[in-house]
Amino acid sequence: MYGATVGQLGILRRPMTCNQACSALIVDPEKADFRFLYYQLLYARAELRSLATGAAQQNLSGALIKSLLFPFPSLAEQRAIAHILGTLDDKIELNLRMSETVEAMARALFKSWFVDFDPVRAKAEGRSIGLPKSLANGFPSQLVDSEHGEIPKGWQIASLSDCIEVARGLSYKGSGLSGSEDGIPMHNLNSIYEGGGYKHDGIKHYQGDFEAHHVVCGGDVIVANTEQGHDRLLIGFAAVVPSRFGPESLFSHHIYRVRRKPGAPLPPDYLCHLLNSDVMHDIVSGYANGTTVNMLPIDALQRPAIVVPPPAITAAFNHLAQAMRLRNEEMVEESRSLGALRAALLPKLISGDIRVPNAVARYQEAI
C-alpha cells in the first residue's frame, strides 16, 4: 500500500502483482495455513522490522524474511488459531463497512429531502412519496422561486445566525496534554474526518485548566475551523460528539461548537448533515482565509442564509439520522472491544501460552 512502512503486512483477497517494494509470501497449504503465517508475522513484526537494512531507505529482502525461525503447531491448530483471530478481524471489518453504509444512507436521505426536494417533486407529479401519511403531509406539493432558487412552498429562508450559537474551543498548552487516557477527553482537529463525521481515534486527553464555555456534551455539533493548505478537505466540515463522552468533554480552539438556539428547528443531527452537504460546505468554507494555514472565521457559520423546513420534518429526519449515528457508535465500541480481545489473544495463541479451547471460550463470550 502507498506510504506503508517497512514490515507492513496484508493478506491478498484476489490475484495481484507487486513491485520490488513488496515481498509476496506464497504458502504451501500442506505445511502451513496462510492466515496463521500472517498472524505469526504480525506477532513478530518488531523482529521483522529489526532485520531491515539501509540508512536513507530501509529494505527487507526476501532472504532475510526466510531466515526467521518460527514454531509451527499442527496444521489443524494453525487453522483453529487463524479462525479465531480472523473471525475477530472479519467482524471489525464488517462493522466498518456497515458504518460506512449507514452513514451513506443518512447523507442520501438528507440530500433527497432537503437538497433535491424529492418528496415535493413526487407530490407535484401525483406520485407516492413512500412516507407515513403524518410525515408526507408535512411536505408541500409545489416548489416556488426564491432568491436561493426553487424551494418548497411555505418553507422559510433565515440566516444561520438566527438559528445557531457558535463558540470557539480551548486554546490549550501542550504541557496540559496527557499521554494516556488520564484527564478530560478533548475533541480536536483530528476528531473530524475530511468530508465530515466523527473520527474516534483522534481524541486527546487534557489535564490543564479550562472554563465552562470550553465544555461540549455528547450530541453537540463540532466544526473544523483550521486546515493546512487551501484544499478545503477538512475546514468547515462537521461531526456530532458521540454519546459515550456524556455531559462533559472539551473541544480545542481548532474547532467550533455549534448549538441550536432555543426554539430553532435545527436539531443536532439535521444541523450536522446540513453543514456537511455539498452546497452548504461550499458556502461556509468559502469564508476561510489565510496563507499557510487556512482559518474559518466565526461569522462563516453565522452569515449564510438557509432554507428552513417545518420543525416536524427536521425532527423526523433528526430522529432517523440520530438512530443511525447511535448504531454507528455501538459498532465502533464493539470493534474497540473486539480489537482489544484480538490484541490480547494474538501473542498468547501464537506463543502457545493459551490453548485454542480456552481462546474459543473468550472469543464466544465476546461475540
C-alpha positions as CSV (number, residue, x, y, z in Angstrom):
1,M,0.0,0.0,0.0
2,Y,1.1,3.6,-0.7
3,G,3.1,5.1,2.2
4,A,3.4,1.8,4.0
5,T,6.3,1.4,6.4
6,V,8.8,-1.5,6.3
7,G,7.3,-4.6,7.8
8,Q,3.7,-3.7,6.9
9,L,1.6,-6.8,6.4
10,G,-1.5,-7.7,4.5
11,I,-3.4,-10.6,3.0
12,L,-4.4,-10.5,-0.7
13,R,-8.0,-11.4,-1.3
14,R,-7.6,-11.7,-5.0
15,P,-4.8,-12.4,-7.5
16,M,-2.5,-9.3,-7.8
17,T,1.0,-8.4,-8.8
18,C,3.5,-6.5,-6.7
19,N,6.6,-4.4,-7.4
20,Q,10.1,-4.5,-5.9
21,A,8.9,-2.6,-2.8
22,C,6.9,-5.7,-1.7
23,S,7.6,-9.3,-1.0
24,A,4.9,-11.9,-1.7
25,L,5.0,-14.9,0.6
26,I,3.4,-18.0,-1.1
27,V,2.5,-20.7,1.4
28,D,2.5,-24.4,0.8
29,P,-1.1,-25.3,2.1
30,E,0.1,-28.8,3.0
31,K,2.5,-27.4,5.6
32,A,1.0,-24.1,6.8
33,D,-2.1,-22.1,6.9
34,F,-1.5,-18.7,5.2
35,R,-3.7,-16.9,7.7
36,F,-1.7,-18.3,10.6
37,L,1.5,-17.2,8.9
38,Y,0.1,-13.7,8.6
39,Y,-0.6,-13.6,12.4
40,Q,2.7,-15.2,13.1
41,L,4.4,-12.4,11.2
42,L,2.2,-9.9,12.9
43,Y,3.3,-11.2,16.3
44,A,7.0,-11.0,15.1
45,R,6.6,-7.6,13.4
46,A,9.2,-5.9,15.7
47,E,11.7,-8.6,14.9
48,L,10.8,-8.3,11.2
49,R,11.5,-4.6,11.2
50,S,14.8,-5.0,13.1
51,L,16.1,-7.1,10.1
52,A,15.6,-4.1,7.7
53,T,18.8,-2.6,6.3
54,G,19.6,0.7,4.8
55,A,20.0,4.3,6.1
56,A,18.0,6.7,3.9
57,Q,15.6,4.0,2.9
58,Q,15.2,0.7,4.8
59,N,14.8,-2.5,2.9
60,L,13.7,-6.0,3.9
61,S,14.8,-8.7,1.5
62,G,13.0,-12.0,0.9
63,A,16.2,-13.8,2.1
64,L,16.0,-12.0,5.4
65,I,12.3,-12.9,5.8
66,K,13.0,-16.5,5.1
67,S,15.8,-16.6,7.7
68,L,13.2,-16.1,10.5
69,L,12.6,-19.2,12.7
70,F,9.0,-19.7,14.0
71,P,7.4,-22.5,15.9
72,F,4.5,-24.1,14.0
73,P,1.9,-26.2,15.7
74,S,-0.1,-28.8,13.8
75,L,-1.9,-27.7,10.7
76,A,-5.3,-28.3,12.5
77,E,-4.2,-26.0,15.3
78,Q,-2.9,-23.4,12.9
79,R,-6.3,-23.3,11.2
80,A,-8.1,-23.1,14.6
81,I,-5.9,-20.2,15.7
82,A,-6.3,-18.4,12.4
83,H,-10.1,-18.9,12.5
84,I,-10.4,-17.3,15.9
85,L,-8.2,-14.3,15.1
86,G,-9.6,-14.0,11.6
87,T,-13.2,-14.0,12.8
88,L,-12.4,-11.1,15.1
89,D,-10.8,-9.2,12.3
90,D,-13.6,-10.0,9.9
91,K,-16.2,-8.7,12.4
92,I,-14.3,-5.5,12.9
93,E,-14.1,-5.1,9.1
94,L,-17.8,-5.8,8.8
95,N,-18.6,-3.2,11.4
96,L,-16.5,-0.7,9.4
97,R,-18.3,-1.4,6.2
98,M,-21.7,-1.3,7.9
99,S,-20.9,2.0,9.5
100,E,-19.9,3.4,6.1
101,T,-23.2,2.1,4.6
102,V,-25.3,3.6,7.3
103,E,-23.6,7.0,7.1
104,A,-24.1,6.9,3.3
105,M,-27.8,6.2,3.8
106,A,-28.2,9.1,6.2
107,R,-26.5,11.5,3.7
108,A,-28.5,10.2,0.8
109,L,-31.8,10.7,2.8
110,F,-30.8,14.3,3.7
111,K,-30.0,15.1,0.0
112,S,-33.3,13.6,-1.1
113,W,-35.4,15.5,1.3
114,F,-33.6,18.8,1.7
115,V,-31.5,19.4,-1.4
116,D,-33.3,17.7,-4.3
117,F,-36.7,18.0,-2.6
118,D,-37.7,14.6,-4.0
119,P,-40.9,14.3,-1.8
120,V,-42.2,17.6,-3.0
121,R,-41.5,16.8,-6.7
122,A,-43.2,13.4,-6.3
123,K,-46.3,15.0,-4.8
124,A,-46.3,17.7,-7.5
125,E,-46.4,14.9,-10.1
126,G,-49.0,12.9,-8.2
127,R,-46.7,10.1,-7.2
128,S,-46.5,8.4,-3.9
129,I,-43.5,9.6,-1.8
130,G,-43.4,6.4,0.3
131,L,-43.6,8.0,3.7
132,P,-46.1,7.7,6.5
133,K,-49.1,9.9,6.0
134,S,-48.4,12.1,9.0
135,L,-44.9,12.9,7.7
136,A,-45.9,13.1,4.0
137,N,-48.5,15.8,4.9
138,G,-45.6,18.0,6.1
139,F,-44.2,18.2,2.5
140,P,-45.9,20.6,0.2
141,S,-46.8,19.7,-3.4
142,Q,-45.3,22.7,-5.0
143,L,-41.9,24.4,-5.5
144,V,-41.7,28.2,-5.7
145,D,-39.0,30.6,-6.9
146,S,-36.9,32.4,-4.3
147,E,-33.6,34.3,-4.2
148,H,-32.0,30.9,-3.5
149,G,-33.6,29.1,-6.3
150,E,-36.6,26.8,-6.1
151,I,-37.7,25.9,-2.6
152,P,-40.8,24.1,-1.2
153,K,-43.8,26.3,-0.9
154,G,-44.2,27.6,2.7
155,W,-40.6,26.8,3.8
156,Q,-38.8,29.8,5.2
157,I,-35.4,31.4,4.5
158,A,-33.4,32.5,7.5
159,S,-29.8,33.4,8.5
160,L,-27.8,30.7,10.2
161,S,-27.2,33.2,13.0
162,D,-30.9,33.3,13.7
163,C,-30.8,29.5,14.4
164,I,-27.4,28.6,16.0
165,E,-24.9,29.7,18.6
166,V,-21.2,29.3,17.8
167,A,-18.3,29.1,20.3
168,R,-14.6,28.6,19.9
169,G,-12.8,25.9,21.9
170,L,-10.0,25.9,24.4
171,S,-6.6,27.4,23.4
172,Y,-4.6,24.8,25.3
173,K,-1.0,24.4,26.3
174,G,0.9,21.3,25.2
175,S,2.0,20.8,28.8
176,G,-1.6,20.1,29.7
177,L,-2.0,17.2,27.3
178,S,-1.9,13.7,28.8
179,G,0.0,10.9,27.1
180,S,-2.6,8.4,28.4
181,E,-6.3,8.5,29.0
182,D,-5.9,10.4,32.2
183,G,-7.6,13.8,32.2
184,I,-10.7,15.0,30.3
185,P,-11.3,13.9,26.7
186,M,-10.7,16.8,24.3
187,H,-12.0,16.8,20.8
188,N,-9.6,18.5,18.3
189,L,-9.0,18.9,14.7
190,N,-8.1,15.2,14.4
191,S,-11.6,14.3,15.7
192,I,-13.3,15.2,12.5
193,Y,-12.9,13.3,9.2
194,E,-12.3,15.0,5.9
195,G,-15.8,15.2,4.4
196,G,-17.4,15.2,7.9
197,G,-18.2,12.7,10.6
198,Y,-16.6,11.9,13.9
199,K,-13.1,10.3,14.0
200,H,-13.0,8.2,17.1
201,D,-9.2,7.6,17.1
202,G,-8.4,11.3,17.2
203,I,-9.3,12.1,20.8
204,K,-6.8,13.7,23.1
205,H,-6.9,14.0,26.9
206,Y,-6.2,17.2,28.8
207,Q,-5.3,17.9,32.4
208,G,-4.9,21.7,32.4
209,D,-7.3,24.5,33.3
210,F,-10.4,25.3,31.3
211,E,-13.6,27.3,31.5
212,A,-17.3,26.3,31.4
213,H,-17.6,27.5,27.8
214,H,-14.9,25.1,26.7
215,V,-17.2,22.1,27.6
216,V,-19.0,20.1,24.9
217,C,-21.7,17.4,25.5
218,G,-22.4,14.2,23.7
219,G,-24.8,15.1,20.9
220,D,-23.3,18.6,20.3
221,V,-22.1,19.5,16.8
222,I,-18.4,20.5,16.3
223,V,-16.9,22.1,13.1
224,A,-13.3,22.2,12.0
225,N,-12.1,25.8,11.7
226,T,-8.4,25.2,10.7
227,E,-6.6,23.4,7.9
228,Q,-3.1,23.3,6.5
229,G,-3.3,24.4,2.9
230,H,-6.3,25.6,0.9
231,D,-8.0,22.4,-0.5
232,R,-10.9,22.7,2.0
233,L,-10.9,19.0,2.6
234,L,-11.5,19.4,6.3
235,I,-12.2,23.0,7.2
236,G,-15.9,23.7,7.6
237,F,-16.9,20.1,8.0
238,A,-18.9,18.9,11.0
239,A,-19.4,16.0,13.3
240,V,-21.6,15.1,16.2
241,V,-19.8,14.4,19.5
242,P,-20.5,10.7,20.4
243,S,-22.8,10.0,23.3
244,R,-20.2,8.0,25.2
245,F,-18.5,11.2,26.2
246,G,-21.5,12.2,28.3
247,P,-22.1,15.7,29.6
248,E,-18.5,16.9,29.9
249,S,-15.6,16.8,27.5
250,L,-13.6,19.6,26.0
251,F,-13.1,21.0,22.5
252,S,-9.9,22.7,21.3
253,H,-9.6,26.1,19.6
254,H,-9.2,24.4,16.2
255,I,-12.9,23.6,16.2
256,Y,-16.2,25.4,16.9
257,R,-19.0,24.1,19.0
258,V,-22.4,24.7,17.3
259,R,-25.7,24.5,19.2
260,R,-29.1,25.5,18.0
261,K,-30.8,28.4,19.7
262,P,-33.9,27.7,21.8
263,G,-36.9,27.0,19.6
264,A,-34.8,26.9,16.4
265,P,-35.9,23.9,14.2
266,L,-32.3,22.7,13.6
267,P,-31.7,19.6,15.8
268,P,-28.1,18.4,16.0
269,D,-28.0,15.5,13.5
270,Y,-30.0,17.6,11.0
271,L,-27.6,20.5,11.5
272,C,-24.6,18.3,11.1
273,H,-25.9,16.9,7.8
274,L,-26.8,20.4,6.6
275,L,-23.2,21.7,7.2
276,N,-21.7,18.6,5.5
277,S,-24.0,18.9,2.4
278,D,-22.0,20.0,-0.7
279,V,-23.9,23.3,-1.2
280,M,-23.6,24.5,2.4
281,H,-20.0,23.3,2.9
282,D,-19.1,25.2,-0.3
283,I,-20.6,28.4,1.1
284,V,-19.2,28.1,4.7
285,S,-15.7,27.0,3.7
286,G,-15.6,29.8,1.1
287,Y,-15.2,32.3,4.0
288,A,-11.9,30.6,5.0
289,N,-8.8,32.7,4.7
290,G,-5.1,32.6,5.4
291,T,-1.7,32.0,3.8
292,T,-0.1,28.7,5.0
293,V,-2.9,27.9,7.5
294,N,-6.5,28.3,6.4
295,M,-8.7,29.7,9.1
296,L,-12.5,29.8,9.3
297,P,-13.9,33.0,10.9
298,I,-16.8,32.5,13.2
299,D,-19.2,34.5,11.0
300,A,-18.8,31.8,8.3
301,L,-21.2,29.9,10.4
302,Q,-23.5,32.9,11.1
303,R,-23.8,34.8,7.8
304,P,-25.1,32.2,5.3
305,A,-28.8,32.0,4.6
306,I,-30.5,28.6,4.7
307,V,-33.9,27.1,3.8
308,V,-35.7,26.2,7.0
309,P,-38.2,23.3,6.7
310,P,-41.1,22.9,9.1
311,P,-40.0,21.7,12.6
312,A,-41.9,18.4,12.2
313,I,-39.9,17.4,9.1
314,T,-36.4,18.4,10.5
315,A,-37.4,16.5,13.7
316,A,-38.4,13.4,11.7
317,F,-35.1,13.4,9.8
318,N,-33.2,14.0,13.0
319,H,-34.9,11.0,14.6
320,L,-33.8,8.7,11.8
321,A,-30.3,10.2,11.5
322,Q,-29.7,10.0,15.2
323,A,-30.7,6.4,15.3
324,M,-28.2,5.6,12.5
325,R,-25.5,7.6,14.3
326,L,-26.1,5.8,17.6
327,R,-25.9,2.4,15.8
328,N,-22.6,3.5,14.3
329,E,-21.4,4.4,17.8
330,E,-22.4,1.0,19.0
331,M,-20.4,-0.7,16.2
332,V,-17.4,1.4,17.0
333,E,-17.5,0.4,20.6
334,E,-18.0,-3.2,19.7
335,S,-15.0,-3.1,17.3
336,R,-12.9,-1.4,20.0
337,S,-13.7,-4.3,22.4
338,L,-13.0,-6.9,19.7
339,G,-9.8,-5.2,18.8
340,A,-8.6,-5.3,22.4
341,L,-9.5,-9.0,22.7
342,R,-7.6,-9.8,19.4
343,A,-4.6,-7.8,20.7
344,A,-4.7,-9.9,23.9
345,L,-5.2,-13.2,22.2
346,L,-2.7,-12.9,19.4
347,P,0.6,-13.2,21.4
348,K,-0.8,-15.8,23.7
349,L,-2.1,-18.0,20.9
350,I,1.0,-17.7,18.7
351,S,3.4,-18.3,21.6
352,G,1.3,-21.2,22.9
353,D,0.6,-19.6,26.3
354,I,-3.1,-20.1,25.8
355,R,-4.6,-23.1,24.0
356,V,-7.3,-23.0,21.5
357,P,-10.2,-24.3,23.7
358,N,-9.6,-21.5,26.2
359,A,-9.3,-18.9,23.5
360,V,-12.6,-20.2,22.0
361,A,-14.4,-19.6,25.3
362,R,-13.2,-16.0,25.4
363,Y,-14.0,-15.5,21.8
364,Q,-17.5,-16.8,22.1
365,E,-18.2,-14.7,25.2
366,A,-17.1,-11.6,23.2
367,I,-19.1,-12.4,20.1
